[in-house]
Amino acid sequence: MKILITGGKGMVGGLLAEFLKDGNTVHAPGREELDITDREKAVKAITDFNPDILFHCAAFTDVDGCENERKRAYLANALGTQHVAEGCAEAGSKMVYLSTDFVFDGKKGKPYSETDNPSPQSVYAETKFLGEYYVSHLLNRFAIVRISRVFGRSGRNFSSVLPRLMKEGKKIILTDNLVNSPTYADDLVKAMSFLVEKEFCGIVNVCNRGECSWYQYGMAVKDMMGIENAELVPVKFEGFKKGQAERPRYSVLSTELLETLGFSMPGWQDSLRRYLVSGQYISSC
Ligand SMILES: NC(=O)c1ccc[n+]([C@@H]2O[C@H](COP(=O)([O-])OP(=O)(O)OC[C@H]3O[C@@H](n4cnc5c(N)ncnc54)[C@H](OP(=O)(O)O)[C@@H]3O)[C@@H](O)[C@H]2O)c1
């Protein structure tokens, strides 16, 4: 298969490229080579390569940064996704778009299924949801994969970096009232590859089984790494940091549909243990 990956230098895009390279022709350009905010260039890059599948992993992913840089967030996450979908429509490629549990407001009190109504509460969430809108309205062959709190090799986000910070003896402040399901990037790329093989179209949730707050996640890292003197401080999200974007308090994603399709994600503790044992966290920045 010919596979094009946007955001190829990001955490998920980079890992996906590596995972799919055997037996496929994979091109995974970074932003310098394929900037999705430039419609003409983005559409041309897609139609020139003419992929069977395009995995759209590029996004402005700094959730708090999106509040301060609304225009950049809209250009990259909403319009950029529209451009990619237009390119896929022209090339006749299937598009797989990565979206987020943050499209929900977190007020349901139970895990969210694919049919629940989104109600985004931040600029990042709104722009990612607009991306979903473009993908589902411009294409017939698409998959929207909603994921949450991804950790893995080369991750620039807090959940990837936390084990290293803990090992360095840093005092770590963690919220105890934001609950969702961590997603190990190694498991995620296997699930995405499975969905492609199954020729799945539509919206599907992918995350590890189980749920935890950031504080519970930190405590699990501490126990698994055996760092007894690590200092973890639980705080409430409200008033934790100035200028932070609103986040859903409970945005656990149900993986029932994925399981019905035939793919079972491991529990998050099992996956976290594998991440820590692999030592991949050392490369997170
Ligand atoms: N990580 C999570 O916890 C999480 C949770 C839910 C959903 N997601 C979604 O999953 C996808 C992959 O996330 P990730 O964790 O791999 O993020 P990441 O490591 O931040 O990677 C995103 C990549 O997109 C690139 N990018 C930004 N603007 C671009 C543009 N205009 N044109 C082309 N590329 C651009 C970035 O390049 P620069 O570094 O040069 O800006 C970066 O390499 C994203 O769609 C994200 O919204 C992630």
The ligand as an ORCA input file, in Angstrom:
! r2SCAN-3c Opt
* xyz 0 1
  N      -0.829     13.149     22.191
  C      -2.036     13.111     22.717
  O      -2.204     12.965     23.937
  C      -3.248     13.221     21.833
  C      -4.520     13.065     22.402
  C      -5.650     13.172     21.580
  C      -5.493     13.433     20.237
  N      -4.252     13.599     19.709
  C      -4.125     13.864     18.277
  O      -3.229     12.911     17.701
  C      -2.507     13.507     16.622
  C      -1.019     13.248     16.782
  O      -0.587     13.824     17.994
  P       0.907     13.700     18.532
  O       0.810     13.369     19.956
  O       1.716     12.865     17.633
  O       1.342     15.228     18.424
  P       2.767     15.884     18.147
  O       3.851     15.007     18.643
  O       2.647     17.284     18.644
  O       2.822     15.874     16.553
  C       2.080     16.752     15.759
  C       2.922     17.109     14.574
  O       2.143     17.951     13.716
  C       3.027     18.915     13.179
  N       2.331     20.107     12.693
  C       1.853     21.153     13.414
  N       1.332     22.075     12.583
  C       1.506     21.600     11.323
  C       1.195     22.089     10.043
  N       0.624     23.289      9.881
  N       1.493     21.342      8.967
  C       2.102     20.142      9.111
  N       2.440     19.621     10.301
  C       2.136     20.343     11.396
  C       3.973     19.246     14.316
  O       5.145     19.833     13.809
  P       5.899     20.997     14.635
  O       6.448     20.298     15.845
  O       6.920     21.482     13.687
  O       4.864     22.017     14.991
  C       4.200     17.870     14.925
  O       5.317     17.227     14.359
  C      -2.915     14.984     16.610
  O      -3.922     15.158     15.660
  C      -3.499     15.219     17.991
  O      -4.487     16.242     17.980
  C      -3.120     13.475     20.470
*
